[in-house]
Each structure stands twice: as structure tokens, then as C-alpha cells.
Amino acid sequence: MLELPASLAKKICLIVLAGGYIFAGLNHFLDPGFYLAIMPPYLPAHLQLIYVSGFFEIMGGLGVLSPRVRSQAGWGLVFLLVAVFPANLHMAIYPEQFPDIPNALIYGRLPLQLLLIAWAYWATRPDPMATDSRS
């Protein structure tokens, strides 16, 4: 079995993480109707929140690619994922409001959100084994 060095595996995870958030963020602008359909009714300014979250997904995705701001971008993605969790919870509590979305997807998003939080945190932490070139 092929085993990747830890540093290469982490770089691949960062690139996939970045690409996923950049793509998802762009999709907020290209297909806001999808996100409008799943917005909880208790939140105000649905379209504006969709654009704001899309913007921050793009910025987080770009940020994790830069070693200078990677850690801050990782925390930003963690906070963003926590901020949108109530929308996923709303969908799980009221699945009948989303007849076009399979229940497996609705309920699967809850643990997936926790995995995404862990991924964003892990992938953006500084490598303790790396030498600091500034010292």
C-alpha cells in the first residue's frame, strides 16, 4: 500500500479543503436559490446572508492556501461552520419542509459538519515538526 509522507498528505488536504470552500462559496453567488430554499424562516435577510456566507467561504478557501494567514483562515472556517450549523439543525428538525432533499442527506449533514470543523482545524494548524525559517 502506498503511504504518503505526512507533510504531503496535509498539503493535499489543504488543497482539497481550499477548493471545496472556494467552489461552495462561488455556488452561493451562482445558485442562491438552492440556499434560499433551505434558510430557516427565523433568520432575517436571507439573500444577504447567503452572499455573506459565500464570500467568507471563498475568503477562507483562499486563506488556507497562504501560510501567512492559514491559521486565521482555518479559525474563520471553523466559526463559519458553527454559524451555519443552526440551518442544518433546522432542516433535521423539520425535514418535511424539504421534500426534495433525501432524509439521509438532511441528517447526514449534522455529523458531516463536525467532520468539516475537525478537518478545517487540523489542516490549518502549524506543523510542530516544521522549522521556523524566521528564527
Summary of the structure (lengths in Angstrom):
residues: 135
radius of gyration: 16.8
end to end distance: 37.9
largest distance: 57.8
contacts: 358
relative contact order: 0.13
helix: 72%
strand: 0%
